[in-house]
């Protein structure tokens, strides 16, 4: 199995009122490509996939592939609550040169686990590239159960990564035990990265690495190298910042933080997302000052 360890940045999609800000996206991808991250994830939750048009969705993926220039893998967010739509997005991103796909559990219609299994099975048959299962019950209303993940891994060689964003350390430990390292597990929550790694995860799909990619890479590398205390020192220092990035719905705080850090010209998000309340903006600013992101 390929090495999927490390930090995978859940990339924001910079925008203006007139559309996607592609010059800003190019700068972000360039910085990420130089930072030591294992790869970038384009148009996932943090990339505001729900409010991008179908044309924008695929074009952002294509531009990320072009801007990365092969320096880092680009994993395309191609999930949907419609199996046919997820297949179409996956096939188009595959043809565009994506290195793999992050596919969220089908949301809103709340299928059974058998339906989840069949959904991912149909998608996996359409590509040979790696598929990252994405379980985030807080957004989807359902999880991808460990039993379903095991069935999928045993049936499809390219279903090889689980992004676990359900917040349960015991689920990570159980999946790791059942698959014996045959499926890479990535934390879907920056603040739980080290706890998950202690239970068998090998890295994180990170929101924070949009702003501090180098620091996230250092933390995860230390943990992988067994230097737990040094990794914990970094994580403990950043914990308040991690929490501040979710004081309002992702990626609103992350975009605000990136604007403060000078990485994007504005923090525009599309409705129904909106700008943060003043007290929450100040909390993000204060945490950025405390950890030295803002001088």
HUKA-V666428 format. One record per residue. RES is the residue in three letters. OMEGA is omega as a letter, one per 40 degrees, with the letter a starting at -180 (NA if undefined). Layout:
# HUKA-V666428
res/omega
RES/OMEGA
RES/OMEGA
This chain:
# HUKA-V666428
res/omega
UNK/i
UNK/i
UNK/i
UNK/a
UNK/i
UNK/a
UNK/i
UNK/a
UNK/i
UNK/a
UNK/i
UNK/i
UNK/i
UNK/a
UNK/i
UNK/i
UNK/a
UNK/i
UNK/i
UNK/i
UNK/a
UNK/i
UNK/i
UNK/i
UNK/i
UNK/i
UNK/i
UNK/a
UNK/i
UNK/i
UNK/i
UNK/a
UNK/a
UNK/a
UNK/a
UNK/i
UNK/i
UNK/i
UNK/i
UNK/i
UNK/a
UNK/i
UNK/i
UNK/i
UNK/a
UNK/i
UNK/i
UNK/a
UNK/a
UNK/a
UNK/i
UNK/i
UNK/i
UNK/i
UNK/i
UNK/a
UNK/a
UNK/a
UNK/i
UNK/i
UNK/a
UNK/a
UNK/i
UNK/i
UNK/i
UNK/a
UNK/a
UNK/i
UNK/i
UNK/a
UNK/i
UNK/i
UNK/i
UNK/i
UNK/a
UNK/i
UNK/a
UNK/a
UNK/i
UNK/i
UNK/i
UNK/a
UNK/a
UNK/i
UNK/i
UNK/i
UNK/a
UNK/i
UNK/a
UNK/a
UNK/i
UNK/i
UNK/i
UNK/i
UNK/i
UNK/i
UNK/i
UNK/a
UNK/a
UNK/a
UNK/i
UNK/a
UNK/a
UNK/i
UNK/i
UNK/a
UNK/i
UNK/a
UNK/i
UNK/i
UNK/i
UNK/i
UNK/i
UNK/i
UNK/i
UNK/i
UNK/a
UNK/i
UNK/a
UNK/i
UNK/a
UNK/i
UNK/a
UNK/i
UNK/a
UNK/a
UNK/i
UNK/a
UNK/a
UNK/i
UNK/i
UNK/i
UNK/a
UNK/a
UNK/a
UNK/a
UNK/i
UNK/i
UNK/a
UNK/a
UNK/i
UNK/i
UNK/i
UNK/a
UNK/i
UNK/i
UNK/i
UNK/i
UNK/i
UNK/i
UNK/a
UNK/a
UNK/a
UNK/a
UNK/a
UNK/a
UNK/a
UNK/i
UNK/a
UNK/a
UNK/i
UNK/i
UNK/a
UNK/a
UNK/i
UNK/i
UNK/a
UNK/i
UNK/a
UNK/i
UNK/i
UNK/a
UNK/a
UNK/i
UNK/i
UNK/i
UNK/a
UNK/a
UNK/i
UNK/i
UNK/a
UNK/i
UNK/i
UNK/i
UNK/i
UNK/i
UNK/i
UNK/a
UNK/a
UNK/a
UNK/a
UNK/a
UNK/a
UNK/i
UNK/i
UNK/a
UNK/i
UNK/a
UNK/i
UNK/i
UNK/a
UNK/i
UNK/a
UNK/i
UNK/a
UNK/i
UNK/a
UNK/a
UNK/i
UNK/a
UNK/a
UNK/a
UNK/a
UNK/a
UNK/i
UNK/i
UNK/i
UNK/a
UNK/a
UNK/i
UNK/i
UNK/i
UNK/i
UNK/i
UNK/i
UNK/i
UNK/a
UNK/a
UNK/i
UNK/i
UNK/a
UNK/i
UNK/i
UNK/a
UNK/a
UNK/i
UNK/a
UNK/a
UNK/i
UNK/i
UNK/i
UNK/a
UNK/i
UNK/i
UNK/i
UNK/i
UNK/i
UNK/a
UNK/i
UNK/e
UNK/a
UNK/i
UNK/a
UNK/i
UNK/i
UNK/i
UNK/i
UNK/i
UNK/i
UNK/a
UNK/i
UNK/a
UNK/i
UNK/a
UNK/i
UNK/a
UNK/a
UNK/i
UNK/a
UNK/i
UNK/e
UNK/i
UNK/a
UNK/a
UNK/a
UNK/i
UNK/a
UNK/a
UNK/i
UNK/i
UNK/i
UNK/i
UNK/i
UNK/i
UNK/a
UNK/i
UNK/i
UNK/i
UNK/a
UNK/a
UNK/i
UNK/i
UNK/i
UNK/a
UNK/NA
